[in-house]
Amino acid sequence: MSRGALLRAAYAALSLSVLLLDQATKLLVASTMALYESVPVIPGLFHITVITNRGALFGILHNLPDPYRAALFTAVPVAAVALMLTFQLRTAPTERSTQVGLALILGGAIGNLADRIRLGYVVDFLDVFVGTHHWPAFNVADASICVGVSVLLADILWRGVRHRRTALPPEA
């Protein structure tokens, strides 16, 4: 097997790992806790709190009527998965940061899409807050997508810095 094929297999394994971890944690939480039950992990900062999210990111559009919501929240993740796969195939396997970012986004997108197809909503349970100020609850897939996007942004910024350094004329 070529080095490129081995790298692509590693990125696929990363996406699969995210998907499996996401689905396993959601199953564990949903099977052992009641909806809206909250268990303190770090009191005043982090709880495991089971909620369902019928909307998009942070519950956006959760009130959209069902036929439209179901179509939108299935079509958009399917398009995202297709885009991530396309970008992965068009990006050299040796561009590790880009490939890792795309693999993390892909695993997370498939994890949340699996919930939407199977359940009609996404299970969220990671509840981070300070006092009464809560970050919207999220899950492993959401965290993976955010980390993947951050990796891609850092990669883009770093490439820009490197490009500017090589484009500058030498100092006299």
C-alpha positions in Angstrom: 0.0 0.0 0.0 1.4 3.4 -0.9 2.2 6.1 1.6 -0.7 8.2 0.3 -3.2 5.4 0.7 -2.0 4.7 4.2 -2.4 8.4 5.1 -5.9 8.4 3.6 -6.8 5.2 5.6 -5.6 7.0 8.8 -7.8 10.0 8.1 -10.7 7.7 7.4 -10.0 5.9 10.7 -10.0 9.3 12.5 -13.4 10.1 11.0 -14.7 6.7 12.0 -13.3 7.1 15.5 -15.1 10.4 16.0 -18.3 8.8 14.7 -18.1 5.8 17.0 -17.1 7.9 20.1 -20.0 10.3 19.3 -22.6 7.5 18.9 -21.3 5.5 21.9 -21.4 8.5 24.3 -24.9 9.5 23.1 -26.1 6.0 23.6 -24.6 5.7 27.0 -26.0 9.0 28.2 -29.5 8.4 26.6 -29.7 4.9 28.1 -28.6 5.7 31.6 -30.2 9.2 32.2 -33.6 10.7 31.8 -34.3 13.6 29.4 -33.2 16.9 31.2 -31.5 15.0 34.0 -28.3 16.7 35.0 -25.2 15.2 36.7 -22.5 17.6 38.0 -19.0 16.7 36.9 -17.4 19.9 38.0 -20.1 21.8 40.0 -20.6 25.3 38.8 -18.8 24.7 35.5 -19.6 21.4 33.8 -22.5 19.0 34.0 -23.7 16.1 31.9 -27.3 17.2 31.0 -29.4 15.2 28.5 -31.3 17.3 26.0 -32.6 16.9 22.5 -31.9 19.4 19.7 -34.4 19.5 16.9 -32.8 22.6 15.4 -29.4 23.3 13.9 -26.3 24.6 15.7 -27.3 25.7 19.2 -31.0 25.0 18.5 -31.3 27.5 15.6 -34.5 27.0 13.6 -35.9 24.4 16.1 -39.4 25.8 15.5 -39.4 25.3 11.8 -42.3 23.0 10.8 -41.4 19.4 10.5 -41.4 18.6 6.8 -39.2 21.6 6.2 -36.9 21.1 9.2 -36.4 17.4 8.4 -35.6 18.1 4.8 -33.2 21.0 5.6 -31.5 19.2 8.5 -30.9 16.1 6.4 -29.9 17.9 3.1 -27.4 20.3 4.7 -25.4 17.5 6.5 -25.5 15.3 3.5 -24.1 18.2 1.4 -21.5 18.8 4.1 -20.4 15.2 4.1 -20.2 15.3 0.3 -18.1 18.5 0.4 -15.7 17.1 3.1 -15.2 13.9 1.0 -14.6 16.0 -2.1 -12.1 18.3 -0.3 -10.3 15.3 1.2 -10.0 13.7 -2.2 -8.8 16.9 -3.9 -6.2 17.6 -1.1 -2.9 15.8 -1.1 -2.8 13.2 1.7 0.5 14.8 2.9 -1.3 18.0 3.8 -1.9 16.7 7.3 -3.5 19.7 9.0 -6.0 20.1 6.2 -6.8 16.4 6.1 -7.1 16.1 9.9 -9.5 19.1 10.0 -11.6 17.7 7.3 -11.6 14.2 8.9 -12.8 15.7 12.2 -15.6 17.7 10.5 -16.6 14.6 8.5 -16.8 12.3 11.5 -18.9 14.9 13.4 -21.2 15.6 10.5 -21.9 11.9 10.0 -22.5 11.5 13.8 -25.1 14.2 14.0 -26.6 13.1 10.7 -27.0 9.6 12.0 -29.0 11.0 15.0 -31.2 13.0 12.7 -32.0 10.1 10.4 -32.5 7.6 13.3 -34.2 9.8 15.9 -35.3 13.0 14.1 -33.2 15.1 16.5 -29.6 15.2 17.9 -28.8 14.2 21.5 -26.7 16.8 23.3 -25.3 16.4 26.8 -22.1 18.4 27.4 -23.3 21.4 29.5 -20.6 24.0 30.1 -21.5 27.1 32.1 -20.4 29.7 34.6 -23.0 30.7 37.2 -26.2 31.1 35.2 -24.4 31.8 31.9 -24.6 28.6 29.8 -22.9 27.6 26.6 -25.5 25.8 24.5 -25.3 22.0 25.3 -23.3 20.1 22.7 -21.9 16.6 22.0 -18.8 14.9 20.8 -19.7 15.4 17.1 -20.2 19.2 17.7 -16.9 19.4 19.5 -15.2 17.5 16.7 -16.7 19.8 14.1 -15.5 22.9 16.0 -12.0 21.5 16.5 -11.9 20.5 12.8 -12.9 24.0 11.7 -10.3 25.5 14.1 -7.6 23.3 12.7 -8.5 24.4 9.1 -8.6 28.1 10.1 -5.2 27.8 11.9 -3.8 26.0 8.8 -5.1 28.8 6.5 -3.6 31.5 8.7 -0.3 29.7 9.0 -0.1 29.3 5.3 -0.7 33.0 4.9 2.0 33.8 7.4 4.5 31.5 5.6 3.5 32.9 2.2 4.0 36.5 3.3 7.4 35.6 4.8 8.6 34.0 1.5 7.1 36.8 -0.6 9.0 39.6 1.4 12.2 40.9 -0.2 15.3 40.3 1.8 16.3 43.1 4.1 19.2 45.2 3.0 
